[in-house]
Amino acid sequence: TLKAVKDVLKTGDAGEDGRLFVLFQPHRYTRTRDLLGEFIDSFRDADKVVLMDIYPAGEKPLPGVNSELIFRGISEMGKDIEYIKERDHIPGYFDTELRAGDILLTLGAGDVWKIGEEFLKMKKESTEEK
């Protein structure tokens, strides 16, 4: 639920030196349309939001409903947000952006959780090479 997202973000305090990054994959076009304002407000406590395309879960696209709506709303709050269309680019993005003390939360539907695992695998492999 959106309340759960807010609660997770509030408890995910990265501390003095760390930042809270959230990778979010919206679920369904109808849900995005109907809960747009709540989605936008949910990320108020994040330091950085990385947004993916909507996971359709079998729904057909709705005209004008896309991740850009969420992107604009979060941007208007003055939050730091990125939209990354190419899923394969996301682990590399976090490899360059995250630093010691940061927290990365993967939230949403579909296989967004796998991106966190791919990032961890990438970090482990790069550490083993050193």
C-alpha positions in Angstrom: 0.0 0.0 0.0 1.0 3.6 -0.3 1.0 4.0 3.5 3.5 1.1 3.7 5.8 3.0 1.2 5.6 6.1 3.4 6.4 4.0 6.5 9.3 2.3 4.8 10.8 5.6 3.8 10.4 7.1 7.2 12.2 4.1 8.8 14.8 4.0 6.1 16.8 6.9 7.5 20.2 6.6 6.1 21.8 8.6 8.9 24.0 11.7 8.8 26.2 10.6 5.9 23.9 8.4 3.9 21.1 9.1 1.4 17.9 7.2 0.8 17.5 6.1 -2.8 14.3 4.6 -4.0 13.9 2.6 -7.2 10.2 2.6 -8.0 8.3 0.6 -10.7 4.6 1.7 -10.7 2.0 -1.0 -11.0 -0.8 -0.8 -13.6 -2.0 2.1 -15.6 -5.3 2.4 -13.8 -3.6 2.4 -10.4 -1.2 5.1 -11.5 -4.0 7.2 -12.8 -6.3 6.7 -9.7 -3.6 7.2 -7.1 -1.2 9.7 -8.8 -1.3 12.3 -6.0 -0.7 9.7 -3.3 2.2 8.1 -5.3 3.8 11.5 -5.6 3.5 12.3 -1.9 4.8 8.9 -0.9 8.3 9.8 -1.9 8.6 13.0 0.0 11.1 11.5 2.4 13.4 10.0 -0.3 16.7 11.8 -1.1 16.6 10.4 -4.7 13.9 8.6 -6.6 14.7 6.5 -9.7 11.6 5.8 -11.7 10.9 3.0 -14.2 8.2 2.4 -16.7 4.8 1.2 -15.4 4.5 -2.5 -15.0 1.2 -3.2 -16.9 0.3 -6.6 -15.3 -1.8 -7.4 -18.3 -3.4 -3.9 -18.7 -3.4 -2.1 -21.9 -1.9 1.4 -21.8 -4.2 4.3 -21.0 -3.8 7.5 -23.1 -1.7 10.0 -21.2 -1.0 7.7 -18.3 2.7 7.0 -17.9 5.6 7.3 -15.6 6.2 10.9 -16.7 3.1 11.9 -14.7 4.8 10.7 -11.5 8.1 12.1 -12.6 6.7 15.6 -13.1 4.9 15.5 -9.8 7.9 14.5 -7.8 10.1 17.1 -9.7 7.6 19.8 -8.8 8.1 19.0 -5.1 11.8 19.8 -5.6 12.9 16.2 -5.2 15.8 14.7 -7.0 14.4 12.2 -9.5 15.7 10.2 -12.5 13.7 8.3 -15.1 15.6 5.4 -16.6 13.7 3.8 -19.4 16.3 1.1 -20.1 16.1 -1.5 -17.3 19.6 -2.8 -18.1 21.1 0.6 -17.4 19.8 0.8 -13.8 22.4 -1.4 -12.0 25.2 0.6 -13.6 23.5 3.9 -12.6 23.5 2.8 -9.0 27.1 1.6 -9.2 28.1 5.2 -10.1 25.7 7.0 -7.8 25.6 5.1 -4.5 28.3 5.5 -1.9 29.0 4.0 1.5 26.2 4.7 4.0 23.5 5.0 1.3 20.3 2.9 1.4 18.7 1.6 -1.8 15.0 0.5 -1.6 13.4 -1.3 -4.6 9.7 -0.8 -4.5 6.9 -1.8 -6.9 5.6 -4.6 -8.9 7.0 -6.9 -11.5 10.7 -7.8 -11.2 12.0 -4.5 -9.8 13.5 -6.5 -6.9 15.8 -8.3 -9.3 17.5 -5.1 -10.1 18.7 -4.8 -6.5 20.1 -8.3 -6.7 21.8 -7.5 -10.0 23.4 -4.4 -8.5 24.7 -6.5 -5.5 26.1 -9.1 -7.8 27.8 -6.4 -9.9 29.4 -4.9 -6.7 30.5 -8.3 -5.4 32.1 -9.2 -8.8 33.9 -5.9 -9.0 35.2 -6.3 -5.4 36.4 -9.8 -6.1 38.4 -8.6 -9.2 40.4 -6.1 -7.0 
